[in-house]
Amino acid sequence: MNSHRAPPGMHPREFVAFVAAVMAVNAFGVDLMLPSLADIGNELGVSEANHRQWIITVYMMGFGAGQLVYGPLADRFGRRPVLLLTLAGFVGASIFAASSITFPALLGARLLQGLMSASTRVLAVAIVRDGSSGRQMARTMSVAQMIFFLVPILAPTLGQLLLEFGPWRFIFYALGTFAGLVFAWTLVRVPETLPAERRVPISLTTLRASYRLTLTNRDSLGYAIAASLTFGGIVAFVSLSQQIFVDGFGAGDRFTLFFAICACAMGVASFLNARLVERLGTRLISQVAVLALIALSLVHVAVTLSGVETLWSYIFFQALSMTCIGLCGANFGAMAMEPVGHIAGTASSLQGFITSIGAVIVGSAIGQSYAGTTTPLAIGYLGIGL
């Protein structure tokens, strides 16, 4: 891990842990509340089960839209002040969500949370890119994601534990507390990574040039779109997980365990990627993973259509599919950033917008097709792979 390039005054291990913690703000924002979706729906009068998915997807819409703003701001004013401001905003949005008394008010709070947490994706990538590129960047992001993937493994269990001590509103207070801790870490330990001489003034001409470069470069645009498709598979799984495990298979309290098994597969994939990427390269690993996802999905579609799907067969196929997606994420991101590193903040924000909004569209299309079986998810993953 000492090969990771850290900012002055930070140990490489601390730097990787910090990047993971920044990314975890968003992950907790999505996964911590999964066990509470039914409780939220019951208290706030949500009669249609599929409508509960909007608690996740509205957040992701804000997460995607906000990324267009933070890249230019980070390139102009630096990474640190933008991160501090948005972490404080996330704390405020969490308090707003905890005090919501209607479903539309909660969705508004979730949209605001997503808008604030959008900075974590943009700035995590930009901060790493400020000090590294190519395979070294992919390795650093993979190790950070390996730590970060502990969050989806643990978050639903932590959410279930919070529900043992109080109502679903406790979960939003917990989100605000975690963001506050990352705010304090940033304030005390993290220096600015963008030198003053590399900062870019905000202007329509500059933005237009940066957007044109990001959107017309084949690697930049192509891998951002590829990342949006695979991320869409994650959004669909997360949005549907409570319905599939609890409503579909009757897993009850075991939901958090089964969710953790599938999420753990992505952590294992990131660990393997961190070990192999500098030897094999980002392109080879990610393309083999996509081919494996197609093959897995073909078999899974056949199983679901034949009517022999069980809880354990679903976990088997889902975990392996998550492994394939985990081998794609960091590599697609690194390859998308490779030709646009000199405008890392703006490029990361635009690529993040494409990735997140595309993922919401893909994930929502799959999620809203749910009608009690896993067939839409299996077909959706096949479409993503193809």
N, C-alpha and C positions, 0 to 999 in steps of 0.2 A: 504493500500500500504506500510505501514511501516514495514510489515513483510518481505519485500524483503531485502536481504542482499547486502549492497552496499560496495564498496571499501572504505578504510579510507579516510576521508575528503570529501566524497560525501554523500548528503542526499539521502535516498532511492528513493524519487520522481525524483530527478535529475538523478540518476543512470538509472532508468527505461526509462526516457525521452532520455537519451544519447544512450542507447541500441536501442531504437526505431529510433533515428536519424541516427545511423550507418546503420541500416537495410534499412532506407528510401533512402540512397544513391543509392542502387540497385533498389528500387522500382521506384524512379524518373527516373532512367536510362532506365527503361522499359516503363513506362506509360506516362511520360510527353510529349512524341513526337507522341502519337497516333493520335491526330487531324492533324498532319502534314504529315502523310504517303503519302497521295495523292499528296500533294505539292512537297514532295521530289521526288516521282516517276516521276511527270511531268517535273521537272527541270532537273533531272539526266537521263532522257530517259528510264525509266522502263515501258515497254509496257504491260507486263503481271501483272495483279492485284495481283495474288497469290505470285509473286516474291517480292512484298513489305514486305511480312511477314519475309523475311530474315533479315530485319533491326532489328527485335526482336530476331529471332532464332539464328543469328550469335552472337549477344550479349550474349545470354544464353549459347552458346557453350563455349565462352571464360570464362564466369562465372563458368561453371562447371569444365573446365580443370584447371583453376587457383587454385582451391581449393586444388588440390593435393600438391601444393607447399607451401601454406601459413601455413598449419597445422604444419609440421615439423619445419618451420622457427619460428613460434610462440612458439613452445615447446622449441626451442633452445635459442632464443634471447629475448623472452618475447612478450606480446601482443602489447604493446604500440608502439615500434619502427616499427614493421611490419605494423601496422595500419596507422601510420603517413606517411610512405614511399608510401604505395599504394594509400592513399587519394591524395597525391601530384601527383602521376602518373595518377589518374583519372582526375584531373584537366587538365593535359597536353593532355590526350586523347580527352577530351571534346573540347579543342581548335583545335586539329587536325580534329575532326569531323566537327566542324563549318566551317573550311576552305576547306573542300573537294569539288572538282569540278567534280568528276566522281563517279558513283555508287560503283565500286570496291574499290575506296579510302575510301568512307564512310563506307563500310562494314569492311575494315581493321581497321578503327578508332573504329568502334563498337566492333570488336573483342578485341581490346586493352582495351577499356572501360570495357568490361566484365571481362577480365583478372585482371584488377586492382580492380574492385568491388567485385571480388570473396572473397577477404579478409574480407569484411564486414560480410558475412554470417558465415565464419569460426570463426572470432574473436568475433562476437556477442554471438554465442553459447558458445565459450570457456571462455569468460570473465564471463558470467553468471554461467557456470559450475564451475569456479574457486571458487565460494563462496556458491554454493547450488547444490542440486541434487533432483532427484525424483519429487514428486508432487510440492515441493517448486520451483524447477527449471521450471516445466511446468507452474506454476502460474505466475512467473516472465516473462517468454517468452510470455504467453498469454496476459498479460497486455501490454507488449512492442508491441506485434503484434496488439493489439487493437488500440494503438496510431498509429502504423505503417500503419494500414489499412486505416487511413484517407488519406494517400498519394494517393492510387489508386482512392479514391473518388474525391479528389481535383485535382490530377495531370492533367487529360485531360482538365479540365476547365482552369487550369493555363496555360496549353499549348495553348489552344484556345485564351486565353487573350494575351499571348505573340505574337501570330500570328496577332493580331489586331494592334500591334505596329511595327512589322517588319517581315522579312522573317523567314523561318523555322530554319535558323542558330542561331537565338536568343535563341532557346530552348537549344542548346548545350552550349552556353555561360552561360545560367541559371544553367545547370547541374554542370558546373565547379565552379560557384559561391557557390552553396549549398555545394559541397564537400569541398571547401575551408573553409567554416564556420565550418563544422564538424572537419576539420583539426585543426582549431584554438581552438575549444572546447577541443579536445583531448590534445592538447599541453599545455593548461592553466590549465585544471581542472581534468584530468583523470590520476590517478596513475597507476603504473604497478600492475597487479593482480596475476601474476605468480611469486612466490618467487624464488630466485636464486637456492635454494636447490632442487626445484622440476623441474628444467630445464633439458632437455634430449639432449645429444649431437646428432648431425646429423651423422648417420652412416647407411650403408646398412643393417647391422645386426639389429640395432634398428628399422629401418623402416620396415624391413621384419617381425620382431616379432610383431610390432604394427599392420601392415596390416593383418597379419595372425590372430591375436586376433580379429580384427574388422570384418574380413570376415568370420570367422568360428563360431563366436558367433551367435546363432540363433536370439536372440532379436536384436542385432546390425544390422545384415544384413537384416533380415526380415522387420523390421520397416523402414530401409533406402529404401528398394525397394518399400514398401507401400507408403512412402512419395513421391518417384519419380513418381508413378502413379497418385496420387492426384495432385501433382504439375504440372504434364503434362496436367491435365484438366485446370489449371489456364493459362498455356502457350498457350494452344489452344484457350481459350476464349479471352485472350488479343490479340493474333495474328489476330484473326478473327473479333474482335469486330467492327472495323471500316468498314469492308466489310459487315458484317451482318446488322448492324444498318443503315449505310448510303446507301450502294449499294443495299442491299437486301430489307430493309423495308422503305427506303427513309426518314430516320429520320432527315437528314440534321444537323442543328446546335443543335438539341436536343440530338445528339449522346452522348455528355458529361454527360447530365442528366441521360440518360438511363444506361450508363456505371457506373455512380456513384451509382445508385440504386442497381445494381448487386454487386458492390464492397462493398457497405455498409453492405450487408448481411454477408460478411465475417467478418467485424468489429463487428457486433452484435454477431456472433458466438464466436469470441475470447473473447468478454466481458462475455458471458455466461460460456464459458469454464473456465475463470479465477475465476468466482464465484463458480463453481461446482466441479472443478477438485480435490481439496483437500478432498472433501466430498465423491465423487463418484469414483474417480480414473481415470487414463488415459486410461486404457484398456476398461472399460465399455463404456465411452463416445465415444471413437473413433470407436469401433465396432458397436455400435448402429447407429452412423453417417454413416458408410459404408453401413449398411443394408438399411437405409433410402435413400441413394443415389441410390442404386440398384432399389428400389421400384419407386422412382421418375423417374428414367431414363426409366424404362419399360413403364410407362404411357406416357412420353415425346416421346419416339420412336413411340408409337401407334398414337399419335397426329400428328407427322410429316409425317408418312407414309400415314395417312388418308387424308392428304392435307388440314387440317383445321388450321394449325399453323398461328398465327397472331403475330403482334409485342408484344401485351400484354401477350399472352400465352407464348411466348418465354421469356420475362422478368420474368414472374412468375416462370417458371421452372428453368431458369438460376439462379435467386436469391436464390431459395431453394437449388439448387445444390451447389452453393457457400457457403451456410450456412453449409451444410454437410461437404464440404471440409475444411472449416474454423475450424470445430470441430475436424478435424483429424490432421492438420498440426503440431501444437505445441506439441500435445500428442505423435504423431509418433516420432518427433524429440527427445523429452525427454526420451521416452522408448528406442530409439536406443542408446542414450548416457549413459543410466543408468549403463550398465555393463562395460563401457570403460572410466569412468570418470578420471582414473589415467593417461590416455593418451589422454586427451580431445582435444588438438589441432590437433594431427595427426588423431585421430578417426573422429573428426568433419570434417576434410578436405576430408577424404576418403568417409565418408557418404555423404557429400555435393556433391562430384564428382558423386557418384552413383545417388543421387537424381536429380541433375541438368541435367546431360547427359541423364539419363532415361527420364526426363521430356521433354527435347528437342526432343527426338525420338518420344515419345508419342504425344506431341503437334504438331510436324511437320507432323506426319502421319495424324492426324485429320485435321489440317489446310490446307494441300495441297490437301485434298479430297474435299474441298469446291467447290461447283458448283452452288451456288445460293440459296440453301436451308439449313436449320439447321439440317437436318437429320444426316450428318456425326458427328456433335457435340453431338447429343443425343445418337447415337449409341456408340460413343467414350466414353461417360460418363458411359454408361451401362457396356462397357468392362472394364473400370477402376474400377468400383465398384465390378464387379465379380472377 
